[in-house]
Each structure stands twice: as C-alpha cells, then as structure tokens.
Amino acid sequence: MALWGISTASETAASKYAIPKFQLETDRNTSPWNTFADVRGWVQRRYKTKENSGLSTRYFDEVLVPVTGINSTNLGGTTGIGTAGPVAVFFEDPNQASPISVGGGGTTGIATNTTGYVHVVFNELVFAGAGSTVLIGTFDVTDREIKSTAIVGTAVSNTGTQYAWAGPAASHGSPNVYTNFNGQITNRVAFAFTSPSTLLTANVTFLSTNSNQLIGAGTTNIWVNSVAGVSVGSSVSVSSISGPLFSITNAPVVAVGNTFVQIGSASTSSVAFASGNPVTFSTATNGTKLKIDIPRGFVGVITDGSNGVGVISSFTSQFGDVILRNVGGAGTTAAVGLGTTTLTVR
C-alpha cells in the first residue's frame, strides 16, 4: 500500500497530494484528476460524456483500492486523509479532446465570446454549491494585467440526478440519490465563464533608437538614427532625458523617410526636445491571455462529502505546500498535461 496515499502524511506536492499513482495527465480519460477518495476507498470516475467534471450526467466509478474510511479520520482503523483540499486547478481544454489539444500536436486557445470552464479538483468527493466563484485575470500581449476586465467563473448546477457515496445509504452499500441539489457533487468542480468579446490592444515595441536633431515644439518631423521596420501605421514615442519631463506617446506615424518619420499635427509636443532623446517604435497588437487568480482561491460554499465541513479554499497553500498545477495544455505549447492556468483568447 506504499504506492497509495492513506493519510495526511502523504498529502504533499511531491507525492501529488496522495492521489493514486500510475495515471496519466496526458489522457483525460484516465487522468489522476478523475480519481478521489470516498467511503469505498480510492475511486476512479470514468466519464461517458465529453464533460469530465461535476456537470457530466453519465459515468461509472471503478474502485481502484478499497480502503474503508480513507476520506475520514480514524474510521475503521484507517488514518484517513482528513478534510478535502484542492489538488489541481486549470482551464479545461476547450476542444475537450483526448489526448488534449497540445498533446495531440496542435496548439489551441479559446475563441472570443465563448463559454469555457475552470476545473478545481479535490482529492475527495465534495458538495459544491452553485454560485461559488473563481477569478480570472485578463492580460494583454505585453503581460500587463487589465484589472477592469477581470472575469468571474461561477460554479453552475448539474440539473440532473446526482449520486454520492455519502450519508446513511453509503453505510448500507449504495449511493445516496440527490434530485434537487443546487450545485455539483463531484471531486472535479466546473466553474463556467465567458471569454471576452473583444481582444485587448497593447503597443509592442520593435525598435529603440534616438533622435539626432532638435524636435521643435509643434514639429511633425522626428529625425532619428534608424527607421528599420517602421511603416505608416506604426506608433512612435519620444521621452525627454533632461529638463522638463515631456513626451510624445504612441503617436501614429503618417509618413516615413530615410532618416525621419512624420506624425500628425495633433500628436506633436508643445515643448521642444533636444537631440539624443530616446525614441521607440511600436505596433498596436491585439491579444488577450486569461490567467486563473491562484492567490484568491475560490469563494463560496463547498463542503467535504464525508463530514459536511467546509473544504480548504486556498490554491496557494495545501498542508504547507504550494499547489503546483500549471501543466501544459489548452492554449499553451508547454509540457503535455491536462490543462493550464493560462489560456489564450484567439
């Protein structure tokens, strides 16, 4: 039994939080994140739908290792792994593919104005009330966070009949049946969100040079040491290095010469710039990356299936270990895995 976690001593990042070994993150059908503890022992949930989460209505459970009371404490002589805690958090692969999109050889992301899901995985069965939330940050192509466009992911309710090996029925060898639970009964809670309808725009610098003549007040021509790669539609910025701190910021380039660029009169400076000031050229680039707010964790009512106690809500601290679930997957080109904490909007 050394290869199967049966106590809190096994719940560390190094041991994958006591989840049974020999399962592959690259295959969503046999993922370790579909394995959890309940009164029967370590159970692997085999989904019969593309939804590998508490929203699925068709699945069967395979008891991998029968261990009485593993999800409790000192029940039947088993030490138990105590209160449920989050062991993984990631964006679901939008393609719901197995192997996942990146593992299958193609990169992917999520389209604009599209429903996606964040999965929060627990090592035990939990009761997740509808309305619990996670926060998703939005970042432009320069990796600058735009807090005003942050997105809330919300745990939605499974409207079908749900089952759980918990409560009185489980003690007699059968699951309890829940026909009106407003939420998800699972170890893998799905939080729905809608991707942004438009992409963020940011100026990406492609050339840094210097001015080589005085830039007079109201002057539309900016004389520079290099115009490599500059074209009409590029943006130019000039910063003063001495005297009053004035600047021209992201002014559209309307013409390009061999040693100068021209901007519109509305973009000129009211103050002259001396020769030798820094000049940067950039291109307006559209793009958005979504990142799960790991420090925030989740907010809401999610309780342990064995004792009804509120579960650990933090994603950053689990029994003294940092939760490390940034496995490659949807929208990345990183190492193969089942998901990622960063997702590209395309």
Backbone hydrogen bonds, N-H to C=O, Kabsch-Sander energy under -0.5 kcal/mol:
donor,donor_aa,acceptor,acceptor_aa,energy
4,W,1,M,-1.7
5,G,18,A,-0.9
8,T,80,G,-0.9
10,S,7,S,-1.8
11,E,8,T,-1.4
12,T,10,S,-1.8
16,K,13,A,-1.5
17,Y,12,T,-3.3
18,A,10,S,-0.9
18,A,15,S,-0.8
19,I,16,K,-1.6
21,K,3,L,-0.9
24,L,30,T,-0.7
27,D,24,L,-0.8
28,R,26,T,-0.6
30,T,27,D,-1.2
31,S,28,R,-0.5
34,N,31,S,-1.6
35,T,32,P,-1.4
36,F,43,V,-2.5
37,A,123,N,-1.8
38,D,41,G,-2.0
39,V,165,W,-0.9
41,G,38,D,-1.3
42,W,65,V,-2.3
43,V,36,F,-3.4
43,V,41,G,-0.5
44,Q,62,E,-3.1
45,R,34,N,-3.0
45,R,43,V,-0.6
46,R,44,Q,-0.6
46,R,60,F,-3.1
47,Y,45,R,-0.8
48,K,58,R,-2.7
52,N,50,K,-0.9
53,S,51,E,-1.0
54,G,188,R,-2.2
56,S,53,S,-1.8
60,F,46,R,-1.9
62,E,44,Q,-2.8
63,V,61,D,-0.5
64,L,42,W,-1.9
64,L,62,E,-0.9
65,V,42,W,-1.5
67,V,40,R,-0.7
67,V,65,V,-0.6
69,G,39,V,-0.6
70,I,67,V,-1.6
72,S,69,G,-1.7
74,N,78,T,-1.0
74,N,79,T,-1.0
75,L,78,T,-0.7
76,G,74,N,-0.6
78,T,75,L,-1.3
80,G,6,I,-1.2
81,I,70,I,-3.0
82,G,72,S,-1.6
87,V,121,V,-3.1
88,A,121,V,-1.3
90,F,119,H,-1.9
91,F,340,T,-3.3
92,E,117,Y,-2.8
96,Q,93,D,-2.1
100,I,26,T,-0.9
104,G,100,I,-2.3
105,G,102,V,-1.8
106,G,101,S,-2.2
110,I,344,T,-2.7
113,N,196,P,-1.6
114,T,111,A,-0.6
116,G,193,F,-2.6
118,V,191,F,-2.5
119,H,90,F,-3.4
120,V,118,V,-0.5
120,V,189,V,-2.4
121,V,88,A,-3.0
121,V,119,H,-0.6
122,F,187,N,-3.5
123,N,85,G,-1.5
125,L,37,A,-1.6
126,V,186,T,-3.2
127,F,303,T,-2.5
128,A,126,V,-0.6
128,A,184,Q,-3.0
129,G,127,F,-0.7
129,G,301,V,-2.8
130,A,182,N,-2.6
131,G,155,A,-2.7
132,S,129,G,-1.5
133,T,299,V,-3.1
134,V,153,G,-2.2
136,I,151,I,-3.2
137,G,291,K,-3.0
139,F,289,K,-2.5
140,D,144,R,-2.1
143,D,140,D,-2.1
145,E,143,D,-0.5
146,I,138,T,-2.8
147,K,145,E,-0.8
149,T,146,I,-1.7
150,A,147,K,-1.5
151,I,136,I,-3.0
153,G,134,V,-2.8
153,G,151,I,-0.5
154,T,192,A,-2.7
155,A,132,S,-3.1
156,V,154,T,-0.5
156,V,190,A,-0.9
158,N,183,G,-2.4
159,T,157,S,-0.7
162,Q,178,Y,-3.1
164,A,176,N,-1.9
166,A,164,A,-2.2
170,A,167,G,-0.5
171,S,167,G,-0.9
171,S,168,P,-0.6
172,H,168,P,-0.5
172,H,169,A,-1.6
173,G,170,A,-1.5
174,S,169,A,-1.7
176,N,164,A,-3.0
178,Y,162,Q,-3.3
179,T,177,V,-0.5
183,G,181,F,-1.7
184,Q,128,A,-2.3
186,T,126,V,-1.8
186,T,184,Q,-0.7
189,V,120,V,-2.5
189,V,187,N,-0.5
191,F,118,V,-2.8
191,F,189,V,-0.5
192,A,154,T,-2.7
192,A,190,A,-0.6
193,F,116,G,-2.1
195,S,114,T,-2.8
202,A,285,T,-2.2
204,V,202,A,-0.6
204,V,283,T,-2.6
205,T,203,N,-0.6
206,F,281,F,-2.6
207,L,281,F,-1.5
209,T,279,V,-3.3
211,S,277,N,-2.5
212,N,223,W,-1.6
213,Q,223,W,-0.6
215,I,273,F,-3.0
216,G,214,L,-0.8
218,G,269,S,-2.9
219,T,216,G,-2.2
222,I,261,V,-2.9
223,W,221,N,-0.5
224,V,259,T,-2.2
225,N,210,N,-1.9
230,V,227,V,-2.2
233,G,253,V,-2.2
234,S,231,S,-2.5
235,S,282,S,-2.9
236,V,251,A,-2.3
237,S,280,T,-2.4
238,V,248,I,-2.3
239,S,278,P,-1.9
240,S,246,F,-1.7
246,F,244,P,-1.3
248,I,238,V,-2.2
250,N,248,I,-0.6
251,A,236,V,-2.7
253,V,234,S,-3.1
254,V,262,Q,-3.1
255,A,262,Q,-1.2
257,G,260,F,-3.1
261,V,222,I,-2.0
262,Q,255,A,-2.7
263,I,220,T,-2.5
264,G,252,P,-0.6
267,S,264,G,-1.7
268,T,265,S,-1.0
273,F,215,I,-3.0
276,G,211,S,-1.8
277,N,274,A,-0.8
279,V,209,T,-2.5
280,T,237,S,-2.3
281,F,207,L,-2.9
282,S,235,S,-2.5
283,T,204,V,-2.0
285,T,202,A,-3.3
287,G,200,L,-2.8
288,T,345,V,-0.7
289,K,139,F,-2.6
290,L,343,L,-3.5
291,K,137,G,-2.2
292,I,341,T,-2.0
293,D,135,L,-3.0
294,I,292,I,-1.5
297,G,293,D,-1.1
297,G,294,I,-0.6
298,F,313,S,-1.8
299,V,133,T,-2.3
302,I,300,G,-0.8
303,T,127,F,-2.4
304,D,309,V,-3.3
305,G,125,L,-2.4
308,G,304,D,-2.2
311,V,302,I,-2.4
312,I,84,A,-1.6
315,F,294,I,-0.7
318,Q,321,D,-2.7
321,D,318,Q,-1.6
323,I,315,F,-0.6
325,R,323,I,-0.7
332,T,329,G,-2.2
339,G,328,G,-0.5
340,T,91,F,-0.6
343,L,290,L,-2.7
345,V,288,T,-2.9
346,R,110,I,-2.6
